[in-house]
Amino acid sequence: MPKRPRIIYRTHAVQRMWQRNITPEEVVCTLENGETIEEYPDGSPYPSKLLLCWTKGRPLHLVVADNQCDNTLVVITVYQPDLQNWQTGFRKRRI
């Protein structure tokens, strides 16, 4: 059984979590159950992706980088998407 990855929070992510009233439990829920809606394979320093998860009755987006060499996930930011920037369902950006 593979070892569970270690989660590292960037300072920006922690600040946004506090400002947006998003708990670490919601972040873990998103990491474990979220749907990948965008991928950034050329992300630096690691490939990253945008996840969508519904938790506590609201949608959350989480950007996470995957450092497979060190078995770590780096939480870059997390936010509650809004319909001004996202289509209904929060899976596709408005153009």
C-alpha positions in Angstrom: 0.0 0.0 0.0 1.5 3.4 -1.0 2.4 5.8 1.7 0.0 8.8 2.0 1.6 11.9 0.7 2.7 14.7 3.1 0.8 17.9 2.7 2.7 21.2 2.6 0.9 24.5 2.7 2.3 27.6 1.0 2.1 30.8 3.1 -0.3 32.2 0.5 -2.7 29.2 0.9 -2.7 29.5 4.7 -3.5 33.3 4.4 -6.3 32.6 1.9 -7.7 29.8 4.1 -7.9 32.1 7.0 -9.4 35.0 5.0 -12.0 32.7 3.3 -12.9 30.6 6.4 -11.7 27.4 4.8 -10.5 24.7 7.2 -7.7 22.2 6.9 -10.3 19.5 7.0 -11.9 21.0 3.9 -8.6 21.1 2.1 -7.9 17.4 3.0 -11.4 16.5 1.8 -10.7 18.3 -1.5 -7.3 16.5 -1.9 -8.9 13.1 -1.2 -12.2 13.5 -3.1 -11.8 16.4 -5.5 -12.3 16.2 -9.2 -9.4 17.5 -11.4 -10.8 20.1 -13.7 -7.6 21.6 -15.1 -4.0 20.3 -15.3 -0.8 22.3 -15.5 1.9 19.7 -16.5 4.5 22.4 -17.1 4.0 24.0 -13.7 7.1 25.0 -11.9 8.7 23.6 -9.8 6.2 20.7 -10.0 3.2 19.8 -12.2 0.0 21.1 -10.7 -3.7 20.9 -11.1 -6.9 22.6 -10.1 -9.4 20.5 -8.1 -13.1 21.0 -7.5 -14.9 19.6 -4.5 -18.2 20.3 -2.7 -17.7 20.5 1.0 -20.0 21.9 3.7 -22.5 22.7 1.0 -20.2 25.0 -1.0 -17.8 24.5 -3.9 -14.0 24.8 -3.3 -11.2 25.1 -5.8 -7.8 24.0 -4.7 -4.5 24.4 -6.7 -2.0 21.8 -5.7 1.4 20.8 -7.0 2.5 17.2 -6.9 6.1 16.5 -5.9 6.2 12.8 -6.6 9.9 12.5 -5.9 9.4 13.5 -2.2 5.8 12.2 -2.0 4.4 15.6 -1.1 1.5 17.7 -2.2 2.0 21.4 -2.1 -1.2 23.4 -1.5 -0.8 26.7 -3.5 -4.1 28.3 -3.0 -7.8 27.5 -2.2 -10.9 29.5 -2.8 -14.6 29.4 -3.3 -15.3 30.0 -7.0 -18.0 32.4 -8.1 -20.3 32.4 -11.0 -18.8 35.7 -12.3 -15.7 33.8 -13.3 -17.0 30.2 -13.7 -19.8 28.6 -15.5 -22.6 26.8 -13.6 -21.0 23.8 -11.9 -17.7 25.6 -11.5 -15.8 23.2 -13.9 -15.2 25.6 -16.8 -14.1 29.2 -16.8 -16.2 31.9 -18.4 -14.6 33.4 -21.5 
